[in-house]
């Protein structure tokens, strides 16, 4: 599943090509990809003849304000890529692939296409003057963004107090921190020299400060590399990311640690893989 750096990469790519483009119409090839409104007619009525403004990210959700041709607010378009979703910027004459779920026809001969092999991704149109969280309800449950002012070392310390579970599991809790998944949780714990099995209650303030810095460092590195190379992840131009080649521990089982050359270990925690260096991480 794309994590924060992958979604941020898509967001930045969209903001390079889509702002002020007009949605002139389109096609829904898989109706269940539209989460709201219930009616496809209402969806197209809401987005047709609107302009895309600047995209922003909330956790792993992508959102963009819309405005009508008179410059008045026209609601928001929201997208969650889930496991295999992609937003691709293509020429309208490009062949439509079998996994294309929604096509947005724009005013310059281009299309924004939502492609999703596993079909778990969703698209919303939120009408104007409607709270986004009341329609895209998952946003209301999200914790702070790791790059926000709210996500401070003190917040992380207080949020992990009394939690008798491994720190790796806590980092995957989207109500605690928005946007971190398996890859960057492993990477952040390596950078902060904390073993993923360490219980939250065993982490003092000094180690939490290190973890806070490690989270931001791991995510920033992923963004700088354009995300991790997944089999399904692509940016808006169809290019996958480079971070997988420079990861410290993720998906490197039995390969030498980049710091001490000890073989990386892989274990299961709550049904998820966790990679770590048994020497560097305590």
C-alpha angles and dihedrals in degrees: 000000000000111000132203097290092050093048091046089051090054091046093053091046092052090051090056094058115016111051114119093005113137123234104224098177139295147182137270110214095177112035095199090063086074106078096179140059101029091223120069088208090058090047094054092041088056099048104031115103093013128123124234113234126186119326121226135186130232109185103308094336121105118210135178129185115233128208130192123239090270091058095254121137113269101183129259137295112219130192134184114191094199111180106338108004122137134184108209129189106214142160110263091240092059110115114261110243122222092250095055107120105174132019123198112196112211134197101257104055093273132113134208106216129194107212120185125168098186093040096224094116121100140205126204136188110205111198119233117274090023118117109248091220091057090061103029093043096178090071092064091061096052123113122224122303111257091237096048125103089242090064097076130151088255092053091051092047093050093043093055097046114114094009107132096196135095114282091235090061091047092053090056091055104105091200088062099044125000121232106012117126137171099292100051094037088060091046095047092050091051092051090049092045093236123138112234092233093059110119116240089236090061094058116096125202095268093056091045089054088053090048092051090054091044092053093053092042094051093047093046090051091051092050091048090055093048093251133294123309105252122173088246105026116107133160120235090280093052096256122132126223133264104220096096090071094057102037113133100215113347112112091354100111111168092002116122118269110253089229107038104008093237110145112263114245129216124205137165122252118181090337095309129105119250122193123197146150109250091208103043096039121063 
